[in-house]
């Protein structure tokens, strides 16, 4: 017997795909809102984390790349 036959015999099983879609949609909208409303400096700092060796990892840099090289 195939797995689909077990699902067809259950009552109310059609609600699970709809629930999963709603959860995914709410999560996607939440992440999009977080990114749109977020600070550009904060995201720039996060993008530099793998390359940054200082202890102050989550504070935005005040100097640019050219200023640090001098």
Protein Blocks (a to p, Z undefined) as FASTA:
>chain_A
ZZklmmmmpghklmmmmmmmmmmmmmmmmmmmmmmmpcfklmmmmmmmmmpcbfblmbcc
fbdfklmmZZ
